[in-house]
Amino acid sequence: METGRVRMFRRLVIVGFVALAVRAAYAGQVQAATELTSILAALLEQRANFVPPLLVQKEPLPILPSEHWRSPLFQRMPQELKDALAHGAKAPIGAWDQAMWPATAELVPKQTIDASVRSRKDWGRFLKRFGVSGCSNAFSVPLITDDRLDALVYYEHSCFAGGLAEYVWLSRTSVSSSWQMQGWSTARVDG
């Protein structure tokens, strides 16, 4: 039969483990958010399409299976990213957090963007409403390999003159080094 002290000790041990698990989960979320932020920052810095201020669709895009397997980009990517891309990946978050983006980025719901631009004639209304560079952007949550050294992002960039969609592969040599763009594959060009 357990004494009061033993029961109390067991409760303290359980509470301690729960507290450690909560701290570890929070640290994991912070690390994941920091990693997403660093990937997105590298993409914005290293890909010339993004001109501040930046209008970003608030809801992340899914990464759809690619039809561009013959592209040299896909041939060089790690197998883990190829496998994830072959099956498509759903966005694990419902909406972007403003803290993940530069201060010059404005997060806007897709429905609001769509309501502002139904055709090319509507871009004047879009510019007047948002006062940005005349472009809207939507990004997937990056696919990241288990070793956290490679990532793949899908994005769509729409302007009054047309738009494009690309897959961008980024990598780094260690988890403490900066992300570098390794290449991209254009999935679609409009206009």
N, C-alpha and C positions, 0 to 999 in steps of 0.2 A: 504494500500500500504506500502511495506517495505521500510524503509529508508536504506541508504548506510551502516549505523552502524549496523543495524539488520542483513543485508545480510552478512556483514563481520563477525559478531559474530557467525552466523550460520555456515559459512565456517570454522571458527576456531574450533568450536565444532566438526564438522565433521572430520576435519583434526586430531584433538586430539583423537577422537575415533578410527580412522584408525590407528594412531600411536600406540595406546594401543593394538589394535587387532594384529598388526604386531609384537609388542614386546611379546605379550602373545603366538602367534604362534611360534615365534623363541624360546621362553623359553620352550614351549612344545616340540619342536624338540630337543633341547639340553637335556631336561629331558629324553625324549624317547631314545636318543642315549646313554646317561649315563646309563640308565636302561639296555639297550641291552648289553652294555659293561660289566656291573656288572654280568649279567646272564651268558654271555659267559666266563668271567673270572672264575666264580664259577664252571662252567662245566669243563673247562680245568684243574683247580686245583684239583677237587674232583673226576675226572674220570681218571684212570691210563693209558688209551690208548694214551695219547697225550704227545709226547716227543719232546722237542725243538731241532732244529728249526722246526717250524710248517708250512707245506704247506697247504694252504686253498684255495679251489675253490672260485673264486671271486664272482660268482653268487650264491645267496642263493637258497637252495632247497625248494620246496613246502613241506608242511606237508601233507602227503597223509592220507586218512582214514585208520585206522589200522584194521587188521584182528585179532588182539591179544586181543580182548575184555575180554577174560577169565583170562588174566594175573592179578595177585594180584595188580600190579601197577595201572592198569586202574580201578580196583574196588575201590581203595582208593582215587583216584584223585577227585577234585571238579567237580561237574556236568557241570560247565561252560566250563572246559577244555575238558570234554568228548563230549559235544555238538559240540564244535569247531572242534574237531578231527573227529567226525562222518561225518562231511561235507567236511573235508579237508580245507586247508588254503593256499592261494597263497601268495608268498613272496611280501610284500608291498614295497620292494625296489629293484631296478634293479641290484645293485652290492654293496658288502660290502665296507665300508670306512676303509682304513688302520688304522685310529685312533681308531677303535673299537677293535683292536686286539693287542696282545703283540708285542713289537718291534721285537721279534724273528720270527713272522709270516710273511710268504710271500704269498701275494694274487696272484693267477694265474688263468687266464680264463679257463673254463672247456675244451674248444676246444684245448688249448695248452696241458693240462694234457692228454686228450684223444689221441692226436696225438703222445705223448711221450710213451704211454703204450697201445698197442693194444692187447698184450698177455703177459703171464708171462715171456716169453723170453725177453721182452723189458725192464724189470726192471733195467737192467744194464745201458741202455741208459737213463732211467729216473733218476737214481742216479747220473750219470755223468752230466746230464743237470741241475738238481736242487740242487745237493749236500746236500740233506736233509736226514732225518732219514729213508728214504725208504718208506715213507707213504704219502698218500694224504688224505685230509679230506674235507668234504663238510657239511655245517650246514644249517638248516632252520633258518629263523627269528623266535624267540620264540613266542609262543602263550602266552599271558599274561592275567590273569583275570582282570576284571574291578577294583577290589579292589587292584590290583598290588601286591598281596601276593603269587600268584602261577604262575608258568610258565612251559611250555612244549617245549622241543627242540627235533628235529629229526636230527640225523647226520649219515653220512656214513664215514667209516674209511677203506681205502684200502692200502694194503701192498703187497710186493712181495709174501708173503706166503698165502695171502687171504684177507678177509675183513669182516666187519660186519656193520650192521645198527642198531641203537637203538633209542628208545624214552627215554628221560630223563626228569623226573619231579623234579623241584626245587621249594622250598617255603621259606617263611620268615615270622616272626611273626609280623613285622611292616614294613612300607615302608622305614624306616631308618635303618633296620637291614640287615645283610648279607644274601645272598641266600644260602640255604643248599640243597644238593641233597637228595631227599626223596626216590628215587629208579629209576630203569630203566627196560625196557622190550626190549629184543633183537628181532628185526624184521627180520633179515636175517644174516646168517653166510656163507661166501664163503671160500672155501679152505679146 
